[in-house]
Amino acid sequence: MSKAISNTSPLLYLFRVGVLDWLPRLFDEIWVPQAVVTEMEYGRKAGSDVPGIGNYDWVIIAEPRNVPSEWLTLDLGPNVVPFSL
């Protein structure tokens, strides 16, 4: 199997269709930046139906070491900036 890096959208949509638990069956490791966890927590506090992604033991929270400059655009916020391992 392999490793996966995710932003908020795939985790949110998989949760909403009831198949978020498939991820650890498909990948050995699932990495997310702290910004994803923070965004999900904000959504939960606002009353949205989102997972408490930081509570899943199969999620590895990691920060990017670097972000290539071509990925930085004006329409992306800190919660959607891709990262490399």
C-alpha positions in Angstrom: 0.0 0.0 0.0 1.0 3.6 -0.1 0.9 7.0 1.7 -1.7 9.7 1.1 -1.7 13.4 1.8 -5.1 15.1 2.0 -6.6 18.5 2.3 -10.1 19.1 3.8 -12.3 18.4 0.8 -11.7 14.7 0.3 -11.9 14.0 4.0 -15.1 16.0 4.3 -16.8 14.4 1.3 -15.8 10.8 2.3 -17.2 11.5 5.8 -20.5 12.9 4.4 -21.1 9.8 2.3 -20.1 7.5 5.2 -16.9 6.0 3.8 -14.2 7.9 5.6 -13.2 4.7 7.4 -12.1 3.3 4.0 -9.0 5.4 4.0 -6.9 3.3 6.4 -7.9 0.3 4.4 -6.5 1.9 1.2 -3.4 3.6 2.6 -0.8 2.8 5.2 -0.5 6.4 6.2 -2.8 9.4 5.7 -1.1 12.7 6.3 -2.9 16.1 6.8 -1.5 19.5 7.8 -2.7 21.1 11.1 -4.6 23.6 9.0 -7.0 20.8 8.0 -7.6 19.8 11.6 -8.2 23.4 12.5 -10.6 24.0 9.7 -12.6 20.9 10.6 -12.7 22.0 14.3 -13.9 25.4 13.2 -16.7 23.8 11.1 -17.8 21.6 14.0 -17.9 24.6 16.4 -20.0 26.4 13.7 -22.5 23.5 13.7 -21.4 21.8 10.5 -21.5 18.0 10.2 -17.7 17.4 9.8 -15.4 14.8 11.2 -13.1 15.5 14.2 -10.2 14.5 12.0 -7.6 15.0 14.7 -9.3 12.3 16.7 -8.7 9.5 14.2 -5.7 7.4 15.2 -4.8 6.7 11.6 -4.3 10.4 10.7 -0.8 11.7 10.9 -0.7 15.5 11.4 2.3 17.0 9.8 3.4 20.4 8.6 4.9 21.1 5.2 8.7 21.5 5.0 8.4 23.7 2.0 5.8 24.9 -0.5 6.9 25.5 -4.1 6.2 29.1 -5.1 4.2 28.1 -8.1 1.6 26.5 -5.8 1.0 29.8 -4.0 -1.9 31.6 -5.6 -4.1 34.4 -4.3 -7.2 32.2 -4.1 -5.7 29.7 -1.7 -5.8 30.0 2.1 -3.5 28.4 4.6 -6.0 25.5 5.0 -5.6 24.4 1.4 -1.8 24.8 0.7 -0.4 21.5 -0.5 2.8 20.2 1.1 5.6 17.8 0.4 7.1 15.2 2.7 
